[in-house]
């Protein structure tokens, strides 16, 4: 089972990590709404490996039957591997490209607030908050869990849905 977890987790990690790595090196940082849509869509596609891995275990190794908790555990383990690879991809991409994500994010948020017509005092307060956040983001003990928390909750949701569906042996039975 460990081999399946590592294999499907690596596949999911590569599916989500390689495009992010390539986009960071070539395009830089996408505009926020588009970046979020593309990012989470790629995460969902990549984490379909959770479903495939649990289904394969159910159908090939367990005779077509798996209980909820073992299915959930396997799904979470695959998601964990994928999430670690996602974090490593982000770290490598930002290190190689020299992208200062915190500064770009701060500029984007301030520009958005300016466009909304915020007062000078509101802009100054937000700028101070973003500056403090930027300093925190430079610390790997802050940045790594923050990046991990972008993808792992999606993996938890996919794992829950997968376990709920595949515990029913009549759902997509083995042929």
Secondary structure as the mmCIF struct_conf table of DSSP 4:
data_model
#
loop_
_struct_conf.conf_type_id
_struct_conf.id
_struct_conf.beg_label_comp_id
_struct_conf.beg_label_asym_id
_struct_conf.beg_label_seq_id
_struct_conf.end_label_comp_id
_struct_conf.end_label_asym_id
_struct_conf.end_label_seq_id
HELX_RH_AL_P HELX_RH_AL_P1 UNK A 2 UNK A 26
TURN_TY1_P TURN_TY1_P1 UNK A 27 UNK A 27
BEND BEND1 UNK A 29 UNK A 29
HELX_LH_PP_P HELX_LH_PP_P1 UNK A 30 UNK A 31
HELX_RH_AL_P HELX_RH_AL_P2 UNK A 32 UNK A 46
TURN_TY1_P TURN_TY1_P2 UNK A 47 UNK A 47
HELX_RH_AL_P HELX_RH_AL_P3 UNK A 48 UNK A 56
HELX_RH_PI_P HELX_RH_PI_P1 UNK A 57 UNK A 61
BEND BEND2 UNK A 62 UNK A 62
TURN_TY1_P TURN_TY1_P3 UNK A 63 UNK A 64
HELX_RH_AL_P HELX_RH_AL_P4 UNK A 68 UNK A 97
HELX_RH_AL_P HELX_RH_AL_P5 UNK A 101 UNK A 115
TURN_TY1_P TURN_TY1_P4 UNK A 116 UNK A 117
HELX_RH_AL_P HELX_RH_AL_P6 UNK A 120 UNK A 137
TURN_TY1_P TURN_TY1_P5 UNK A 138 UNK A 138
BEND BEND3 UNK A 139 UNK A 139
HELX_RH_AL_P HELX_RH_AL_P7 UNK A 140 UNK A 166
TURN_TY1_P TURN_TY1_P6 UNK A 167 UNK A 167
BEND BEND4 UNK A 168 UNK A 168
TURN_TY1_P TURN_TY1_P7 UNK A 169 UNK A 172
#
